[in-house]
Amino acid sequence: MRKTNAILVILMMSLLSLSGCFGEEEVVVVEETSEFFGFEDMLDGRTWYHYPGGVNAMNNTTALGEINIPYYASSSYYGIGMSTFEPTMGITSTGNLYITSWGNGNAGSTAIVQCSNMVEMTSISDYSCQDVYGAQPPVANSNDPYVYVDPWTDRIMKFDMHALGGMTVEWSDDEGASWVGPSIATGYSVQDHQTIASSPYGGILHETLWVFCINGNYPAPLCSASQDGGFTWGPELPGAPVDCQSGGLSAHLIGADNGNFYRGQIGCNGEGYSMYKTEDGALTWSEHVLPTEESGTADTWNAEEAQVDTDSESNVYAMWMGIDNLPYFSYSLDHAATWSDAVMVAPSHLQGTGFPVVIAGDPGRVAFGYIGEDGDGLWNGYISVMTDAFNETPLITTVQVNTDDDPLDNASPTCGYERCGGFGDFIDMQIDAYGRPWLALSHNPNGDTGIFGTLTNGPTLFGNLTSLTVMPDGGPQTL
C-alpha cells in the first residue's frame, strides 16, 4: 500500500507537468503540498523533509520538481547478535553485509560478521548473522578492528592494528570461507586510527590498488600502497604535502573510480578542514581546502573528521561537523579543485550531532550518516538523503533509524562529541546493489550491540530514480 501510494504521487506529478502540452490553452496548476506529500498521513514522526539549514519543505514546495522530489521514507535497524567497536562495514555484490566485532572471534580474535539475506528480506526471520573469520591460527584481537570490501573485486579486507606490534592485513575472495595472510602492512612503532581503501587503477600485480593510512609519529598521517593485492607493502610516506602540519588522525580513506584516493582532515595550517588527494597511488598528496568559513569546525575530540566519498562518475562529496556541532556538506565536480558552498544537512530539531560519514551512489545522489540529539541527551541514529545534491535548493530526506524510546545511547549526554560505547572513534556506511544505504552503528544500552540502520522505504541511490522495495521493520526485536 505504501509503495503504491508513492507511485501514484509520482504519476500525478508527471501528468500535471504534461497537461499544458496538449491543446492551445495553457493549464495553470496551483501548487499544493499534497502534490508532493500525498503520503503525509503515513509518516510516523521519524521522517523529516527539509532544505539545507533545516528549513521545512512540507510547507514550501517551490523548490521541488524533476528529481528534486520527495519519496515516502521510513527506517529501522537490524541487530547482528554481537557487540561492536568502531564499526566498519562492507557489502559484496552477492548482497552479504560485513561488520567488525571486537574480540568475539575465534580464540578472542576480531570477528568478521557476515549478515546474509538482509538486503532482500521480506521478514526479519529471513536474515542471519555469523562470524566467518575462521583463519587457523587466527590473528590476535587488535586494538582497532577494520573491515573493507573492495567494490571492484569483492575482496574482503581485514585490517588489524596491534598497538606496538604493527599492522596486519588478511583477505578473503570467497565471502569469508577462507582467508589469506596475514601480511605485515607496517611495523611502525606508533600507530592508531587506521583506514584502508582500494581503487581500480594502479595495481601492477593485482586488479586493484590498495592504500592504507595510519596515525604514526609524524605531523601528518603516514600512508602505504600494495601493488599485489596485499602481499607486500611499499614504504610509509606522508599522506599530505611534506610540510603539512595537520596531525596524524584521518577520516576514512576512499578510492574513486578514476583511480584517485581521498581523505579528509584538519588543514595543513592546523585550522579548518581540507581534502587530501593522491593521483599516483599514495606517493604524493595535495591539499584542497574545504569551504568551512561559514560553518567553522567542531571543537570536539573528533574534530579531525572530515569525511569523503565519490560517486559512480568520481565526483567528490565531503561532510564535516561545524562549530555548532551540526553536519555540513559540500561537493566538487572537478576532483576537489573547487567546492560548492557548504550547507547544513540536518533537520531543525537536532541540537547536536557527531560521528559523520557520507556515501554516494550515482551523481547527485548521496546519503549522510550520523548520531544526533535534540536537547534531551539521548542519542539516535540518522540517515539524511539527497537525490539532487547539485540543485541550488536540494531536498533532504532525514530518517531516525530507532524510535524515541529506544535510543542508541542514554548514558552519555555528550556521546556525539566524545568516544562513547561501541561507537569508539567512528562509524561507517555503504550502499547495496539496489541503491539502499546501510549505516553501521552501535546500540550502546544493549551492550554495544552492532546494528545496521537503513531505509525501509525511500528513494534508490543507484539506477533509475524510483522507490526502494519495502523492507520489514526491525528494531529491538532483532537485538
C-alpha positions as CSV (number, residue, x, y, z in Angstrom):
1,M,0.0,0.0,0.0
2,R,2.8,2.4,0.9
3,K,4.7,1.8,-2.3
4,T,1.5,2.1,-4.4
5,N,0.7,5.5,-2.9
6,A,4.2,6.8,-3.5
7,I,4.0,5.7,-7.2
8,L,0.6,7.3,-7.6
9,V,2.1,10.6,-6.3
10,I,4.8,10.4,-8.9
11,L,2.3,9.6,-11.7
12,M,0.1,12.6,-10.7
13,M,3.1,14.9,-10.8
14,S,4.1,13.6,-14.3
15,L,0.5,14.0,-15.7
16,L,0.3,17.6,-14.3
17,S,3.6,18.5,-15.9
18,L,2.3,17.3,-19.3
19,S,-1.2,18.7,-19.1
20,G,-0.2,22.0,-20.8
21,C,1.3,20.3,-23.8
22,F,-2.0,19.2,-25.4
23,G,-4.3,22.0,-26.6
24,E,-4.0,25.7,-27.2
25,E,-4.7,27.0,-23.7
26,E,-2.0,26.6,-21.1
27,V,-3.3,24.9,-18.0
28,V,-2.2,26.8,-14.8
29,V,-1.8,24.3,-11.9
30,V,-1.9,25.8,-8.4
31,E,0.8,24.0,-6.5
32,E,-0.3,22.4,-3.3
33,T,1.6,20.5,-0.7
34,S,-0.5,17.4,-1.4
35,E,1.0,17.1,-4.9
36,F,4.4,16.1,-3.4
37,F,3.4,14.9,0.1
38,G,0.3,12.9,-0.5
39,F,1.8,10.3,1.8
40,E,1.9,12.7,4.8
41,D,-0.6,10.7,6.8
42,M,1.6,7.6,6.5
43,L,4.6,9.2,8.3
44,D,5.4,8.1,11.9
45,G,7.2,11.2,13.2
46,R,10.7,9.8,12.4
47,T,11.0,11.3,8.9
48,W,11.7,14.9,8.0
49,Y,11.6,16.6,4.6
50,H,13.7,19.8,4.7
51,Y,16.0,22.0,2.7
52,P,19.6,23.0,3.8
53,G,19.6,24.7,7.1
54,G,16.7,22.6,8.4
55,V,14.0,24.6,6.5
56,N,10.8,22.6,6.4
57,A,10.0,21.6,2.9
58,M,6.5,20.3,3.5
59,N,5.0,23.8,3.7
60,N,7.3,25.3,1.0
61,T,7.4,23.2,-2.2
62,T,8.5,25.9,-4.7
63,A,12.0,24.3,-5.0
64,L,10.6,20.8,-5.8
65,G,10.4,19.2,-9.2
66,E,12.1,16.8,-11.6
67,I,14.4,14.6,-9.5
68,N,14.4,17.0,-6.5
69,I,11.2,15.4,-5.2
70,P,10.2,13.6,-2.0
71,Y,9.6,9.9,-1.7
72,Y,7.8,8.2,1.2
73,A,10.6,7.3,3.6
74,S,10.7,5.2,6.7
75,S,13.6,3.4,8.6
76,S,14.6,0.8,11.0
77,Y,17.7,-1.1,12.2
78,Y,18.7,-4.8,12.5
79,G,21.0,-6.3,15.1
80,I,24.0,-8.6,14.3
81,G,23.8,-10.5,17.6
82,M,27.3,-9.5,18.8
83,S,28.9,-6.4,20.2
84,T,30.9,-4.0,18.0
85,F,33.5,-1.3,18.5
86,E,34.3,1.4,15.9
87,P,32.0,-0.5,13.4
88,T,33.3,-0.6,9.9
89,M,31.3,-2.4,7.2
90,G,31.3,-3.6,3.6
91,I,28.8,-5.1,1.2
92,T,29.7,-7.7,-1.5
93,S,27.9,-7.9,-4.9
94,T,26.1,-11.0,-3.6
95,G,24.3,-8.9,-1.0
96,N,26.1,-10.1,2.1
97,L,26.8,-7.4,4.7
98,Y,30.0,-7.5,6.8
99,I,30.8,-5.7,10.0
100,T,33.6,-6.0,12.7
101,S,33.0,-7.4,16.2
102,W,35.9,-6.7,18.5
103,G,37.1,-9.7,20.5
104,N,34.2,-12.1,19.6
105,G,36.0,-14.2,17.0
106,N,37.9,-17.5,17.2
107,A,40.2,-17.6,20.3
108,G,39.2,-14.0,21.1
109,S,40.2,-12.6,17.7
110,T,38.3,-9.9,15.8
111,A,35.1,-11.4,14.3
112,I,34.1,-10.6,10.8
113,V,30.3,-10.9,11.0
114,Q,28.5,-11.8,7.8
115,C,24.8,-11.0,7.6
116,S,23.1,-12.9,4.8
117,N,19.7,-12.5,3.2
118,M,19.4,-9.0,4.7
119,V,19.2,-6.7,1.6
120,E,16.2,-8.6,0.1
121,M,14.4,-9.8,3.2
122,T,10.7,-9.8,3.4
123,S,10.6,-10.9,7.1
124,I,13.1,-10.4,9.8
125,S,13.4,-14.1,10.2
126,D,15.0,-14.2,6.7
127,Y,18.4,-12.8,7.7
128,S,21.1,-14.4,9.8
129,C,24.5,-13.2,11.0
130,Q,27.6,-15.3,11.8
131,D,31.3,-14.9,12.2
132,V,33.1,-16.0,9.1
133,Y,36.6,-15.4,10.2
134,G,37.9,-18.9,10.5
135,A,41.7,-18.5,9.9
136,Q,43.9,-21.0,11.7
137,P,45.7,-19.8,13.7
138,P,43.7,-16.6,13.9
139,V,45.4,-13.2,14.1
140,A,45.1,-12.0,17.7
141,N,42.5,-9.5,18.6
142,S,43.5,-5.9,17.7
143,N,43.0,-2.6,19.3
144,D,41.2,-1.2,16.2
145,P,39.5,-3.8,14.0
146,Y,38.7,-2.7,10.5
147,V,36.9,-4.4,7.6
148,Y,36.6,-3.1,4.0
149,V,35.1,-4.7,0.9
150,D,36.8,-3.9,-2.4
151,P,33.9,-2.6,-4.6
152,W,35.6,-3.9,-7.8
153,T,36.7,-7.4,-6.8
154,D,34.6,-8.3,-3.7
155,R,37.8,-9.0,-1.8
156,I,37.1,-8.7,1.9
157,M,40.0,-6.9,3.7
158,K,40.5,-7.5,7.4
159,F,42.9,-4.9,8.8
160,D,44.2,-5.1,12.4
161,M,46.2,-2.7,14.4
162,H,48.2,-4.3,17.2
163,A,49.4,-1.2,19.1
164,L,53.2,-1.5,19.2
165,G,53.2,-4.8,17.3
166,G,52.4,-3.5,13.8
167,M,49.6,-3.7,11.3
168,T,48.4,-6.9,9.7
169,V,46.2,-7.4,6.7
170,E,44.2,-10.6,5.7
171,W,41.8,-11.1,2.9
172,S,39.1,-13.4,1.6
173,D,37.9,-13.8,-2.0
174,D,35.1,-16.3,-1.2
175,E,32.8,-14.4,1.2
176,G,34.9,-15.4,4.2
177,A,35.1,-19.1,3.6
178,S,38.9,-18.9,3.5
179,W,41.5,-16.3,4.4
180,V,44.9,-15.4,3.1
181,G,47.6,-13.8,5.1
182,P,48.4,-12.1,7.3
183,S,50.8,-9.8,5.6
184,I,52.7,-7.2,7.7
185,A,51.4,-3.8,6.5
186,T,53.6,-1.9,8.8
187,G,55.9,-2.4,11.7
188,Y,55.9,1.2,12.7
189,S,56.2,1.6,16.5
190,V,53.4,4.1,16.9
191,Q,50.1,3.8,15.1
192,D,46.4,4.5,15.5
193,H,43.2,5.3,13.6
194,Q,44.0,3.2,10.6
195,T,41.9,3.3,7.4
196,I,42.2,1.3,4.1
197,A,40.7,1.5,0.6
198,S,41.2,0.4,-3.0
199,S,40.8,1.8,-6.5
200,P,40.6,0.0,-9.9
201,Y,43.8,1.5,-11.3
202,G,47.4,1.4,-10.4
203,G,47.9,-2.1,-9.2
204,I,50.8,-3.7,-11.1
205,L,50.3,-7.4,-10.0
206,H,46.6,-7.2,-8.9
207,E,43.4,-5.9,-10.4
208,T,43.1,-3.1,-7.7
209,L,45.5,-0.9,-5.9
210,W,45.3,-0.9,-2.1
211,V,46.2,2.0,0.1
212,F,46.2,2.4,3.9
213,C,46.9,5.4,6.1
214,I,47.6,5.5,9.9
215,N,48.4,8.0,12.6
216,G,52.1,7.5,13.2
217,N,54.7,9.5,14.9
218,Y,54.6,12.2,12.3
219,P,53.0,15.6,11.7
220,A,50.6,14.1,9.1
221,P,49.2,10.6,8.5
222,L,51.5,8.0,7.0
223,C,50.3,6.0,4.0
224,S,51.4,2.9,2.2
225,A,50.3,1.1,-1.0
226,S,50.2,-2.5,-2.2
227,Q,50.5,-3.3,-5.9
228,D,49.9,-7.1,-5.4
229,G,46.6,-7.3,-3.5
230,G,48.1,-7.0,0.0
231,F,51.0,-9.5,-0.1
232,T,53.6,-6.7,0.1
233,W,53.5,-3.1,1.0
234,G,55.6,-0.1,0.0
235,P,57.2,2.4,2.3
236,E,55.2,4.6,4.6
237,L,55.1,8.1,3.2
238,P,53.5,11.3,4.3
239,G,49.8,11.3,3.4
240,A,49.9,15.1,2.9
241,P,52.3,17.6,1.4
242,V,55.7,17.2,3.1
243,D,55.5,20.5,5.0
244,C,51.9,19.8,6.3
245,Q,51.2,20.1,10.0
246,S,47.7,18.5,10.0
247,G,48.2,16.0,12.8
248,G,48.1,12.3,12.3
249,L,44.4,11.5,12.6
250,S,42.5,11.0,9.4
251,A,38.9,10.2,8.4
252,H,38.0,7.2,6.2
253,L,40.1,6.8,3.1
254,I,38.2,6.5,-0.2
255,G,39.3,5.2,-3.6
256,A,37.5,6.6,-6.7
257,D,36.5,5.0,-10.0
258,N,39.1,7.2,-11.7
259,G,41.9,5.9,-9.5
260,N,42.3,8.9,-7.2
261,F,42.3,8.4,-3.4
262,Y,40.9,11.0,-1.0
263,R,40.9,11.5,2.8
264,G,39.6,14.4,4.9
265,Q,41.3,16.0,7.9
266,I,42.3,19.2,9.6
267,G,44.1,21.6,7.2
268,C,47.9,21.8,6.9
269,N,47.9,25.0,8.9
270,G,46.1,23.3,11.8
271,E,42.8,25.1,11.0
272,G,39.6,24.4,9.1
273,Y,39.2,21.2,7.1
274,S,40.9,20.0,3.9
275,M,40.6,17.2,1.5
276,Y,43.8,15.4,0.6
277,K,44.2,13.7,-2.8
278,T,46.7,11.4,-4.4
279,E,46.7,10.7,-8.1
280,D,49.8,8.5,-8.0
281,G,49.0,5.7,-5.6
282,A,49.9,7.4,-2.3
283,L,53.3,8.6,-3.4
284,T,52.4,12.2,-3.2
285,W,49.4,14.1,-1.9
286,S,47.9,17.6,-2.5
287,E,45.8,19.6,-0.1
288,H,42.4,21.0,-1.2
289,V,40.8,23.4,1.4
290,L,37.1,22.8,2.2
291,P,34.7,25.8,2.4
292,T,34.4,26.0,6.2
293,E,34.4,29.8,6.5
294,E,30.7,29.9,7.5
295,S,30.4,26.6,9.3
296,G,33.6,26.6,11.3
297,T,34.9,23.3,12.6
298,A,33.8,21.2,15.6
299,D,35.6,21.9,18.9
300,T,35.3,18.2,20.0
301,W,37.6,15.2,20.4
302,N,36.9,14.1,16.8
303,A,37.5,17.5,15.3
304,E,39.8,15.9,12.7
305,E,36.9,14.1,11.0
306,A,36.0,15.5,7.5
307,Q,34.5,12.5,5.7
308,V,34.6,11.9,2.0
309,D,33.1,9.7,-0.7
310,T,32.9,9.7,-4.5
311,D,30.0,8.8,-6.8
312,S,29.9,6.5,-9.9
313,E,31.5,9.3,-12.0
314,S,34.2,10.2,-9.5
315,N,32.5,13.4,-8.3
316,V,33.6,14.1,-4.7
317,Y,31.4,14.7,-1.6
318,A,32.6,16.0,1.7
319,M,30.9,16.1,5.1
320,W,32.1,17.6,8.4
321,M,30.8,18.9,11.7
322,G,30.7,22.7,12.2
323,I,31.4,24.7,15.3
324,D,27.6,24.3,16.1
325,N,28.1,20.5,16.1
326,L,25.8,20.1,13.2
327,P,26.7,18.3,9.9
328,Y,27.8,20.3,6.8
329,F,28.2,19.2,3.2
330,S,30.0,20.3,0.0
331,Y,30.7,18.7,-3.3
332,S,33.3,19.0,-6.1
333,L,32.8,18.3,-9.8
334,D,36.5,18.8,-10.6
335,H,38.3,16.3,-8.4
336,A,38.5,18.5,-5.3
337,A,39.9,21.5,-7.1
338,T,36.9,23.7,-6.3
339,W,34.0,23.2,-3.9
340,S,30.3,24.2,-3.7
341,D,29.1,26.4,-0.9
342,A,28.7,24.4,2.3
343,V,25.2,23.7,3.5
344,M,23.9,22.2,6.8
345,V,22.1,18.9,6.2
346,A,20.3,18.0,9.5
347,P,16.7,18.7,10.3
348,S,16.0,21.7,12.5
349,H,15.1,19.9,15.7
350,L,18.6,18.5,16.3
351,Q,20.8,20.4,18.8
352,G,24.0,18.4,18.2
353,T,25.4,15.6,16.1
354,G,28.5,13.5,15.9
355,F,30.3,10.6,14.1
356,P,29.8,11.8,10.5
357,V,30.0,9.5,7.5
358,V,29.0,10.1,3.8
359,I,28.3,7.7,0.9
360,A,27.4,8.4,-2.7
361,G,25.7,6.4,-5.4
362,D,25.1,7.9,-8.9
363,P,25.8,11.6,-9.5
364,G,23.9,13.9,-7.2
365,R,22.6,11.0,-5.0
366,V,24.2,11.0,-1.6
367,A,23.5,9.8,1.9
368,F,24.8,11.1,5.2
369,G,25.0,9.1,8.5
370,Y,25.5,10.5,12.0
371,I,24.1,10.3,15.5
372,G,22.2,13.2,17.0
373,E,20.3,14.5,20.0
374,D,17.5,17.1,20.3
375,G,18.5,18.6,23.7
376,D,17.5,15.7,25.9
377,G,20.9,14.0,26.0
378,L,19.6,10.9,24.2
379,W,21.4,9.9,21.0
380,N,19.7,8.5,18.0
381,G,20.9,7.3,14.6
382,Y,20.1,9.4,11.5
383,I,20.4,9.0,7.7
384,S,19.9,12.0,5.5
385,V,19.4,11.5,1.8
386,M,19.6,13.8,-1.3
387,T,18.5,12.7,-4.7
388,D,19.6,16.0,-6.4
389,A,22.6,17.3,-4.4
390,F,23.6,19.6,-7.3
391,N,20.3,21.5,-7.1
392,E,20.6,25.1,-5.7
393,T,18.0,24.1,-3.1
394,P,18.3,20.3,-2.6
395,L,15.6,18.4,-0.8
396,I,16.9,16.5,2.1
397,T,15.0,13.5,3.5
398,T,16.1,12.6,7.0
399,V,15.1,9.4,8.9
400,Q,15.7,8.4,12.5
401,V,16.5,4.6,12.4
402,N,15.5,4.0,16.1
403,T,12.4,5.1,17.9
404,D,12.4,7.7,20.6
405,D,12.0,5.2,23.4
406,D,14.9,3.1,22.1
407,P,17.9,5.5,22.0
408,L,21.3,4.3,20.8
409,D,23.0,5.9,23.8
410,N,21.3,7.1,27.0
411,A,24.3,7.1,29.4
412,S,26.5,9.8,28.0
413,P,24.8,13.2,27.2
414,T,27.9,14.2,25.3
415,C,28.2,10.9,23.3
416,G,28.4,12.6,19.9
417,Y,31.3,14.8,21.0
418,E,33.5,12.1,22.5
419,R,34.4,8.5,22.4
420,C,31.4,6.5,23.7
421,G,30.4,2.9,23.9
422,G,30.6,0.8,20.7
423,F,30.9,3.9,18.5
424,G,34.6,4.3,19.6
425,D,36.2,6.7,17.1
426,F,33.9,6.3,14.1
427,I,31.1,4.6,12.3
428,D,30.7,3.5,8.6
429,M,28.2,3.5,5.7
430,Q,27.8,1.7,2.4
431,I,25.2,1.3,-0.4
432,D,24.0,-2.0,-1.6
433,A,23.4,-3.0,-5.3
434,Y,19.8,-1.8,-5.1
435,G,20.8,1.7,-4.1
436,R,19.8,1.3,-0.4
437,P,22.1,3.0,2.2
438,W,23.2,1.0,5.2
439,L,24.7,2.6,8.3
440,A,26.9,0.6,10.8
441,L,26.0,1.7,14.3
442,S,26.2,0.5,17.9
443,H,23.3,0.1,20.3
444,N,25.1,1.0,23.5
445,P,22.3,0.4,26.0
446,N,22.1,-3.2,24.7
447,G,25.8,-3.9,25.5
448,D,27.3,-2.1,22.4
449,T,25.4,-4.5,20.1
450,G,26.2,-3.9,16.4
451,I,23.3,-2.8,14.3
452,F,22.7,-1.9,10.6
453,G,20.4,1.1,10.2
454,T,18.7,1.7,6.8
455,L,15.7,3.0,4.9
456,T,12.8,0.6,4.9
457,N,11.1,2.9,2.3
458,G,12.7,5.7,0.3
459,P,14.5,6.6,-3.0
460,T,17.2,4.4,-4.5
461,L,20.6,5.9,-4.9
462,F,21.6,3.9,-8.0
463,G,20.0,3.5,-11.4
464,N,16.6,4.9,-12.3
465,L,15.3,7.2,-9.6
466,T,12.4,5.2,-8.0
467,S,11.2,3.8,-4.7
468,L,13.2,1.1,-3.0
469,T,11.4,-2.2,-2.3
470,V,9.7,-2.2,1.1
471,M,11.6,-3.9,4.0
472,P,10.1,-5.2,7.2
473,D,10.6,-3.3,10.4
474,G,13.4,-4.5,12.7
475,G,14.2,-2.6,15.9
476,P,14.6,-4.1,19.4
477,Q,13.1,-7.4,18.4
478,T,16.3,-8.0,16.4
479,L,18.6,-7.4,19.4
